[in-house]
Amino acid sequence: MILEFKHTVNSYEAIGLRILNSGPYFGTANSEWNQDYTKEEIFIIVDDWAARGKQSFNVKGTSYNYLKYLIERAHSYGLTVTSQLEYGVDSKEAIELGIDRVEHFIGGEMLPGDSHYYVEIANLDVENDSESINNSMDIFIEHGVYLNTIMGTYGA
């Protein structure tokens, strides 16, 4: 229904908001995710969703290689990739792979500990860690990667 409405709005047959649909999670946040996917299977998944009109892929809980394959294939269609990185792949690695957006967490140098990311964010000393925060932000800026902080997450 959403894709049909999106098409109706985009073809000026109806008035509505621009819809940037991303479909289900790509990774362990999706209950149907298979940890044993091959590169070819990742490409098939991307091909299928691209054919359905998906514009973006949202990643949560994936490995470096799976993210690499996803970004490679999605970008071949001109589609974007965003991720809630958590631990497993940090923001610097994801940016080097070509990710387009990062949701909620900067990661990398800014959250260097081994605790859950909510704990790391709560323990972040913005005043004393300003150099590492600035270094992390510089990487985003240099590569033109968007960060959606969702401030309520930091307030948690």
Backbone as JSON Lines, residues from 0, in Angstrom:
{"i":0,"aa":"M","n":[0.82,-1.19,0.0],"ca":[0.0,0.0,0.0],"c":[0.87,1.26,0.0]}
{"i":1,"aa":"I","n":[1.96,1.21,0.76],"ca":[2.83,2.39,0.83],"c":[3.48,2.65,-0.52]}
{"i":2,"aa":"L","n":[3.97,1.58,-1.16],"ca":[4.61,1.77,-2.47],"c":[3.61,2.29,-3.5]}
{"i":3,"aa":"E","n":[2.38,1.81,-3.42],"ca":[1.34,2.26,-4.35],"c":[1.06,3.75,-4.12]}
{"i":4,"aa":"F","n":[0.93,4.15,-2.83],"ca":[0.69,5.56,-2.52],"c":[1.88,6.42,-2.96]}
{"i":5,"aa":"K","n":[3.07,5.93,-2.71],"ca":[4.27,6.65,-3.12],"c":[4.25,6.9,-4.62]}
{"i":6,"aa":"H","n":[3.93,5.88,-5.38],"ca":[3.87,6.01,-6.84],"c":[2.81,7.04,-7.24]}
{"i":7,"aa":"T","n":[1.68,7.01,-6.59],"ca":[0.58,7.95,-6.89],"c":[1.04,9.38,-6.63]}
{"i":8,"aa":"V","n":[1.72,9.62,-5.51],"ca":[2.21,10.96,-5.19],"c":[3.31,11.38,-6.17]}
{"i":9,"aa":"N","n":[4.26,10.48,-6.43],"ca":[5.37,10.81,-7.32],"c":[4.94,11.06,-8.76]}
{"i":10,"aa":"S","n":[3.81,10.48,-9.16],"ca":[3.3,10.71,-10.52],"c":[2.29,11.85,-10.55]}
{"i":11,"aa":"Y","n":[2.19,12.59,-9.44],"ca":[1.33,13.77,-9.31],"c":[-0.16,13.46,-9.48]}
{"i":12,"aa":"E","n":[-0.53,12.23,-9.18],"ca":[-1.94,11.85,-9.21],"c":[-2.61,12.12,-7.87]}
{"i":13,"aa":"A","n":[-1.8,12.39,-6.85],"ca":[-2.31,12.71,-5.52],"c":[-1.32,13.64,-4.84]}
{"i":14,"aa":"I","n":[-1.81,14.35,-3.84],"ca":[-0.95,15.23,-3.06],"c":[-0.53,14.47,-1.81]}
{"i":15,"aa":"G","n":[0.74,14.53,-1.49],"ca":[1.21,13.85,-0.29],"c":[2.68,14.12,-0.05]}
{"i":16,"aa":"L","n":[3.17,13.62,1.05],"ca":[4.57,13.79,1.42],"c":[5.46,12.86,0.6]}
{"i":17,"aa":"R","n":[6.68,13.28,0.42],"ca":[7.66,12.43,-0.26],"c":[7.98,11.26,0.67]}
{"i":18,"aa":"I","n":[7.9,10.06,0.16],"ca":[8.14,8.86,0.97],"c":[9.48,8.27,0.57]}
{"i":19,"aa":"L","n":[10.36,8.13,1.53],"ca":[11.66,7.5,1.32],"c":[11.61,6.16,2.05]}
{"i":20,"aa":"N","n":[11.18,5.14,1.36],"ca":[10.97,3.85,2.02],"c":[12.26,3.04,2.06]}
{"i":21,"aa":"S","n":[12.44,2.33,3.17],"ca":[13.64,1.53,3.32],"c":[13.35,0.06,3.58]}
{"i":22,"aa":"G","n":[12.13,-0.34,3.71],"ca":[11.81,-1.76,3.87],"c":[12.29,-2.33,5.2]}
{"i":23,"aa":"P","n":[12.41,-3.64,5.29],"ca":[12.81,-4.28,6.55],"c":[14.3,-4.08,6.84]}
{"i":24,"aa":"Y","n":[14.66,-4.31,8.09],"ca":[16.08,-4.23,8.46],"c":[16.9,-5.23,7.66]}
{"i":25,"aa":"F","n":[18.14,-4.86,7.42],"ca":[19.12,-5.71,6.78],"c":[20.11,-6.08,7.89]}
{"i":26,"aa":"G","n":[20.01,-7.28,8.44],"ca":[20.87,-7.71,9.54],"c":[20.06,-8.41,10.61]}
{"i":27,"aa":"T","n":[20.69,-8.63,11.76],"ca":[20.1,-9.45,12.82],"c":[18.85,-8.84,13.45]}
{"i":28,"aa":"A","n":[18.6,-7.55,13.24],"ca":[17.35,-6.96,13.75],"c":[16.14,-7.47,12.98]}
{"i":29,"aa":"N","n":[16.39,-8.1,11.85],"ca":[15.34,-8.74,11.05],"c":[15.28,-10.21,11.45]}
{"i":30,"aa":"S","n":[14.15,-10.65,11.96],"ca":[14.03,-12.03,12.46],"c":[14.25,-13.08,11.37]}
{"i":31,"aa":"E","n":[14.17,-12.69,10.12],"ca":[14.38,-13.63,9.02],"c":[15.81,-13.62,8.48]}
{"i":32,"aa":"W","n":[16.68,-12.85,9.12],"ca":[18.06,-12.71,8.66],"c":[18.82,-14.03,8.83]}
{"i":33,"aa":"N","n":[19.63,-14.36,7.84],"ca":[20.46,-15.58,7.87],"c":[21.92,-15.16,7.99]}
{"i":34,"aa":"Q","n":[22.57,-15.58,9.04],"ca":[23.97,-15.23,9.28],"c":[24.93,-15.87,8.28]}
{"i":35,"aa":"D","n":[24.42,-16.78,7.46],"ca":[25.28,-17.5,6.51],"c":[25.09,-17.05,5.07]}
{"i":36,"aa":"Y","n":[24.48,-15.9,4.85],"ca":[24.3,-15.41,3.48],"c":[25.65,-15.27,2.79]}
{"i":37,"aa":"T","n":[25.67,-15.58,1.52],"ca":[26.86,-15.36,0.7],"c":[26.76,-13.97,0.05]}
{"i":38,"aa":"K","n":[27.84,-13.53,-0.55],"ca":[27.83,-12.26,-1.27],"c":[26.76,-12.29,-2.36]}
{"i":39,"aa":"E","n":[26.68,-13.38,-3.07],"ca":[25.7,-13.52,-4.15],"c":[24.27,-13.43,-3.62]}
{"i":40,"aa":"E","n":[24.02,-14.04,-2.47],"ca":[22.69,-13.98,-1.87],"c":[22.34,-12.57,-1.41]}
{"i":41,"aa":"I","n":[23.33,-11.85,-0.88],"ca":[23.12,-10.46,-0.5],"c":[22.73,-9.65,-1.75]}
{"i":42,"aa":"F","n":[23.44,-9.88,-2.84],"ca":[23.14,-9.18,-4.09],"c":[21.72,-9.5,-4.56]}
{"i":43,"aa":"I","n":[21.29,-10.73,-4.44],"ca":[19.93,-11.13,-4.85],"c":[18.89,-10.4,-4.0]}
{"i":44,"aa":"I","n":[19.13,-10.3,-2.7],"ca":[18.21,-9.59,-1.81],"c":[18.1,-8.12,-2.23]}
{"i":45,"aa":"V","n":[19.26,-7.5,-2.48],"ca":[19.27,-6.09,-2.9],"c":[18.54,-5.94,-4.23]}
{"i":46,"aa":"D","n":[18.83,-6.83,-5.17],"ca":[18.17,-6.78,-6.48],"c":[16.65,-6.84,-6.33]}
{"i":47,"aa":"D","n":[16.18,-7.74,-5.48],"ca":[14.74,-7.91,-5.28],"c":[14.11,-6.64,-4.73]}
{"i":48,"aa":"W","n":[14.71,-6.07,-3.68],"ca":[14.14,-4.87,-3.06],"c":[14.26,-3.67,-3.98]}
{"i":49,"aa":"A","n":[15.33,-3.58,-4.75],"ca":[15.46,-2.48,-5.71],"c":[14.35,-2.56,-6.76]}
{"i":50,"aa":"A","n":[14.04,-3.76,-7.21],"ca":[12.96,-3.95,-8.19],"c":[11.6,-3.57,-7.62]}
{"i":51,"aa":"R","n":[11.44,-3.67,-6.3],"ca":[10.18,-3.31,-5.65],"c":[10.05,-1.81,-5.4]}
{"i":52,"aa":"G","n":[11.1,-1.07,-5.65],"ca":[11.04,0.38,-5.47],"c":[11.65,0.89,-4.18]}
{"i":53,"aa":"K","n":[12.4,0.04,-3.5],"ca":[13.07,0.48,-2.28],"c":[14.12,1.53,-2.63]}
{"i":54,"aa":"Q","n":[14.23,2.58,-1.84],"ca":[15.19,3.64,-2.11],"c":[16.41,3.6,-1.19]}
{"i":55,"aa":"S","n":[16.26,2.9,-0.09],"ca":[17.31,2.9,0.91],"c":[17.28,1.6,1.69]}
{"i":56,"aa":"F","n":[18.42,1.23,2.2],"ca":[18.53,0.05,3.05],"c":[18.91,0.5,4.45]}
{"i":57,"aa":"N","n":[18.24,-0.06,5.45],"ca":[18.5,0.25,6.85],"c":[19.12,-0.99,7.5]}
{"i":58,"aa":"V","n":[20.31,-0.82,8.02],"ca":[21.08,-1.93,8.56],"c":[21.12,-1.85,10.08]}
{"i":59,"aa":"K","n":[20.92,-2.99,10.7],"ca":[21.09,-3.07,12.16],"c":[21.52,-4.48,12.5]}
{"i":60,"aa":"G","n":[22.74,-4.59,13.01],"ca":[23.26,-5.89,13.43],"c":[23.82,-6.68,12.28]}
{"i":61,"aa":"T","n":[24.86,-6.16,11.65],"ca":[25.48,-6.88,10.54],"c":[26.99,-6.82,10.64]}
{"i":62,"aa":"S","n":[27.64,-7.66,9.87],"ca":[29.1,-7.72,9.88],"c":[29.7,-6.75,8.86]}
{"i":63,"aa":"Y","n":[30.98,-6.58,8.95],"ca":[31.71,-5.71,8.03],"c":[31.5,-6.15,6.59]}
{"i":64,"aa":"N","n":[31.67,-7.46,6.31],"ca":[31.54,-7.94,4.94],"c":[30.13,-7.79,4.4]}
{"i":65,"aa":"Y","n":[29.12,-8.11,5.21],"ca":[27.74,-7.96,4.76],"c":[27.44,-6.49,4.44]}
{"i":66,"aa":"L","n":[27.93,-5.59,5.28],"ca":[27.72,-4.17,5.03],"c":[28.43,-3.76,3.74]}
{"i":67,"aa":"K","n":[29.63,-4.26,3.54],"ca":[30.4,-3.98,2.32],"c":[29.62,-4.43,1.09]}
{"i":68,"aa":"Y","n":[29.1,-5.65,1.1],"ca":[28.34,-6.18,-0.04],"c":[27.08,-5.36,-0.28]}
{"i":69,"aa":"L","n":[26.38,-5.03,0.8],"ca":[25.15,-4.26,0.68],"c":[25.42,-2.89,0.06]}
{"i":70,"aa":"I","n":[26.41,-2.18,0.58],"ca":[26.72,-0.85,0.06],"c":[27.12,-0.94,-1.41]}
{"i":71,"aa":"E","n":[27.95,-1.9,-1.74],"ca":[28.38,-2.07,-3.13],"c":[27.19,-2.24,-4.07]}
{"i":72,"aa":"R","n":[26.28,-3.15,-3.72],"ca":[25.16,-3.45,-4.6],"c":[24.12,-2.33,-4.59]}
{"i":73,"aa":"A","n":[23.82,-1.79,-3.41],"ca":[22.84,-0.7,-3.32],"c":[23.3,0.5,-4.14]}
{"i":74,"aa":"H","n":[24.57,0.86,-4.02],"ca":[25.09,2.01,-4.75],"c":[25.08,1.77,-6.26]}
{"i":75,"aa":"S","n":[25.16,0.51,-6.67],"ca":[25.1,0.22,-8.11],"c":[23.74,0.59,-8.69]}
{"i":76,"aa":"Y","n":[22.72,0.66,-7.84],"ca":[21.38,1.08,-8.24],"c":[21.11,2.56,-7.93]}
{"i":77,"aa":"G","n":[22.09,3.22,-7.32],"ca":[21.88,4.61,-6.9],"c":[21.08,4.71,-5.61]}
{"i":78,"aa":"L","n":[21.01,3.63,-4.85],"ca":[20.27,3.59,-3.59],"c":[21.21,3.88,-2.43]}
{"i":79,"aa":"T","n":[20.65,4.33,-1.32],"ca":[21.46,4.69,-0.17],"c":[21.39,3.62,0.92]}
{"i":80,"aa":"V","n":[22.34,3.71,1.84],"ca":[22.41,2.78,2.97],"c":[22.6,3.58,4.25]}
{"i":81,"aa":"T","n":[21.78,3.26,5.23],"ca":[21.9,3.87,6.55],"c":[22.03,2.74,7.58]}
{"i":82,"aa":"S","n":[22.63,3.03,8.71],"ca":[22.84,1.97,9.69],"c":[22.76,2.48,11.12]}
{"i":83,"aa":"Q","n":[22.22,1.61,11.95],"ca":[22.35,1.75,13.39],"c":[23.51,0.82,13.74]}
{"i":84,"aa":"L","n":[24.71,1.36,13.79],"ca":[25.92,0.55,13.79],"c":[26.14,-0.26,15.06]}
{"i":85,"aa":"E","n":[25.8,0.28,16.2],"ca":[26.06,-0.41,17.46],"c":[27.52,-0.82,17.5]}
{"i":86,"aa":"Y","n":[27.79,-2.06,17.91],"ca":[29.15,-2.59,17.85],"c":[29.2,-3.64,16.76]}
{"i":87,"aa":"G","n":[30.35,-3.92,16.23],"ca":[30.5,-4.87,15.14],"c":[31.15,-4.17,13.96]}
{"i":88,"aa":"V","n":[30.6,-3.04,13.56],"ca":[31.19,-2.18,12.55],"c":[31.1,-0.77,13.1]}
{"i":89,"aa":"D","n":[32.23,-0.09,13.23],"ca":[32.15,1.27,13.76],"c":[31.93,2.27,12.63]}
{"i":90,"aa":"S","n":[31.64,3.5,13.0],"ca":[31.27,4.5,12.01],"c":[32.41,4.79,11.03]}
{"i":91,"aa":"K","n":[33.63,4.81,11.49],"ca":[34.76,5.08,10.6],"c":[34.86,4.0,9.53]}
{"i":92,"aa":"E","n":[34.73,2.73,9.92],"ca":[34.76,1.64,8.95],"c":[33.6,1.76,7.96]}
{"i":93,"aa":"A","n":[32.42,2.03,8.48],"ca":[31.23,2.15,7.63],"c":[31.38,3.3,6.64]}
{"i":94,"aa":"I","n":[31.93,4.41,7.11],"ca":[32.14,5.57,6.23],"c":[33.15,5.22,5.14]}
{"i":95,"aa":"E","n":[34.21,4.52,5.51],"ca":[35.2,4.11,4.5],"c":[34.6,3.16,3.47]}
{"i":96,"aa":"L","n":[33.58,2.38,3.87],"ca":[32.89,1.5,2.94],"c":[31.92,2.26,2.04]}
{"i":97,"aa":"G","n":[31.56,3.49,2.43],"ca":[30.69,4.31,1.6],"c":[29.28,4.49,2.13]}
{"i":98,"aa":"I","n":[29.07,4.21,3.42],"ca":[27.72,4.38,3.99],"c":[27.25,5.83,3.8]}
{"i":99,"aa":"D","n":[25.95,6.0,3.65],"ca":[25.39,7.33,3.38],"c":[24.92,8.05,4.64]}
{"i":100,"aa":"R","n":[24.39,7.29,5.6],"ca":[23.87,7.88,6.84],"c":[24.16,6.93,8.0]}
{"i":101,"aa":"V","n":[24.3,7.52,9.17],"ca":[24.45,6.75,10.4],"c":[23.35,7.21,11.35]}
{"i":102,"aa":"E","n":[22.65,6.26,11.92],"ca":[21.55,6.56,12.83],"c":[22.01,6.44,14.28]}
{"i":103,"aa":"H","n":[21.74,7.44,15.08],"ca":[21.85,7.42,16.54],"c":[23.26,7.52,17.1]}
{"i":104,"aa":"F","n":[24.18,6.67,16.65],"ca":[25.45,6.53,17.36],"c":[26.64,6.82,16.47]}
{"i":105,"aa":"I","n":[27.55,7.64,16.99],"ca":[28.74,7.98,16.23],"c":[29.73,6.83,16.25]}
{"i":106,"aa":"G","n":[29.93,6.21,17.39],"ca":[30.83,5.07,17.47],"c":[32.28,5.46,17.26]}
{"i":107,"aa":"G","n":[33.09,4.47,16.89],"ca":[34.51,4.72,16.62],"c":[35.23,5.25,17.83]}
{"i":108,"aa":"E","n":[36.04,6.29,17.61],"ca":[36.85,6.87,18.68],"c":[36.01,7.44,19.81]}
{"i":109,"aa":"M","n":[34.81,7.86,19.48],"ca":[34.0,8.53,20.49],"c":[33.47,7.57,21.55]}
{"i":110,"aa":"L","n":[33.18,6.33,21.17],"ca":[32.68,5.34,22.11],"c":[33.66,4.17,22.17]}
{"i":111,"aa":"P","n":[34.79,4.36,22.82],"ca":[35.86,3.38,22.77],"c":[35.69,2.17,23.7]}
{"i":112,"aa":"G","n":[34.76,2.23,24.63],"ca":[34.64,1.16,25.62],"c":[33.99,-0.09,25.08]}
{"i":113,"aa":"D","n":[33.91,-1.09,25.95],"ca":[33.33,-2.38,25.57],"c":[31.91,-2.56,26.09]}
{"i":114,"aa":"S","n":[31.38,-1.55,26.76],"ca":[30.04,-1.64,27.32],"c":[28.99,-1.44,26.24]}
{"i":115,"aa":"H","n":[27.73,-1.72,26.59],"ca":[26.62,-1.45,25.69],"c":[26.67,0.02,25.31]}
{"i":116,"aa":"Y","n":[26.29,0.37,24.08],"ca":[26.43,1.74,23.61],"c":[25.65,2.75,24.42]}
{"i":117,"aa":"Y","n":[24.52,2.36,25.02],"ca":[23.8,3.31,25.86],"c":[24.64,3.66,27.09]}
{"i":118,"aa":"V","n":[25.35,2.71,27.64],"ca":[26.23,2.95,28.78],"c":[27.38,3.86,28.36]}
{"i":119,"aa":"E","n":[27.95,3.58,27.19],"ca":[29.05,4.39,26.69],"c":[28.62,5.84,26.48]}
{"i":120,"aa":"I","n":[27.44,6.03,25.91],"ca":[26.94,7.39,25.68],"c":[26.71,8.09,27.01]}
{"i":121,"aa":"A","n":[26.14,7.38,27.99],"ca":[25.88,7.97,29.29],"c":[27.17,8.38,29.99]}
{"i":122,"aa":"N","n":[28.26,7.64,29.73],"ca":[29.54,7.92,30.38],"c":[30.41,8.88,29.58]}
{"i":123,"aa":"L","n":[29.95,9.31,28.44],"ca":[30.74,10.2,27.59],"c":[30.94,11.54,28.27]}
{"i":124,"aa":"D","n":[32.19,11.94,28.38],"ca":[32.54,13.22,28.97],"c":[32.82,14.2,27.83]}
{"i":125,"aa":"V","n":[31.79,14.92,27.43],"ca":[31.88,15.78,26.25],"c":[33.0,16.82,26.41]}
{"i":126,"aa":"E","n":[33.14,17.35,27.59],"ca":[34.15,18.39,27.8],"c":[35.56,17.83,27.67]}
{"i":127,"aa":"N","n":[35.84,16.72,28.33],"ca":[37.2,16.16,28.3],"c":[37.48,15.31,27.06]}
{"i":128,"aa":"D","n":[36.44,14.84,26.39],"ca":[36.63,14.01,25.2],"c":[36.37,14.8,23.92]}
{"i":129,"aa":"S","n":[36.43,16.13,24.0],"ca":[36.05,16.95,22.84],"c":[36.94,16.69,21.63]}
{"i":130,"aa":"E","n":[38.22,16.38,21.83],"ca":[39.1,16.13,20.67],"c":[38.66,14.89,19.9]}
{"i":131,"aa":"S","n":[38.35,13.8,20.62],"ca":[37.91,12.58,19.93],"c":[36.54,12.78,19.28]}
{"i":132,"aa":"I","n":[35.68,13.56,19.92],"ca":[34.37,13.86,19.33],"c":[34.57,14.67,18.05]}
{"i":133,"aa":"N","n":[35.42,15.69,18.12],"ca":[35.68,16.5,16.93],"c":[36.31,15.67,15.82]}
{"i":134,"aa":"N","n":[37.22,14.77,16.15],"ca":[37.83,13.89,15.14],"c":[36.77,13.01,14.48]}
{"i":135,"aa":"S","n":[35.85,12.49,15.28],"ca":[34.78,11.66,14.74],"c":[33.89,12.47,13.81]}
{"i":136,"aa":"M","n":[33.54,13.69,14.24],"ca":[32.69,14.54,13.41],"c":[33.38,14.94,12.11]}
{"i":137,"aa":"D","n":[34.7,15.17,12.19],"ca":[35.45,15.53,10.99],"c":[35.36,14.43,9.93]}
{"i":138,"aa":"I","n":[35.38,13.18,10.34],"ca":[35.28,12.06,9.4],"c":[33.94,12.1,8.69]}
{"i":139,"aa":"F","n":[32.86,12.35,9.43],"ca":[31.53,12.47,8.82],"c":[31.51,13.61,7.8]}
{"i":140,"aa":"I","n":[32.03,14.77,8.21],"ca":[31.99,15.95,7.36],"c":[32.83,15.73,6.1]}
{"i":141,"aa":"E","n":[34.03,15.2,6.26],"ca":[34.93,14.98,5.11],"c":[34.3,14.08,4.05]}
{"i":142,"aa":"H","n":[33.49,13.13,4.48],"ca":[32.9,12.17,3.55],"c":[31.45,12.48,3.19]}
{"i":143,"aa":"G","n":[30.91,13.57,3.72],"ca":[29.53,13.95,3.42],"c":[28.51,12.95,3.9]}
{"i":144,"aa":"V","n":[28.78,12.33,5.06],"ca":[27.87,11.33,5.62],"c":[26.96,12.01,6.64]}
{"i":145,"aa":"Y","n":[25.67,11.75,6.52],"ca":[24.69,12.32,7.43],"c":[24.65,11.55,8.74]}
{"i":146,"aa":"L","n":[24.43,12.26,9.84],"ca":[24.26,11.65,11.15],"c":[22.9,12.07,11.68]}
{"i":147,"aa":"N","n":[22.06,11.11,11.95],"ca":[20.74,11.35,12.55],"c":[20.87,10.98,14.02]}
{"i":148,"aa":"T","n":[21.06,11.99,14.85],"ca":[21.36,11.71,16.26],"c":[20.16,11.24,17.06]}
{"i":149,"aa":"I","n":[18.95,11.69,16.72],"ca":[17.75,11.42,17.5],"c":[18.07,11.68,18.98]}
{"i":150,"aa":"M","n":[17.99,12.9,19.35],"ca":[18.44,13.36,20.65],"c":[17.83,12.6,21.83]}
{"i":151,"aa":"G","n":[16.62,12.07,21.66],"ca":[16.02,11.28,22.72],"c":[16.83,10.07,23.06]}
{"i":152,"aa":"T","n":[17.56,9.53,22.09],"ca":[18.43,8.38,22.33],"c":[19.52,8.76,23.34]}
{"i":153,"aa":"Y","n":[20.11,9.95,23.16],"ca":[21.16,10.4,24.07],"c":[20.59,10.73,25.44]}
{"i":154,"aa":"G","n":[19.34,11.13,25.47],"ca":[18.69,11.44,26.73],"c":[18.34,10.19,27.52]}
{"i":155,"aa":"A","n":[18.31,9.02,26.81],"ca":[17.96,7.77,27.49],"c":[19.0,7.41,28.52]}
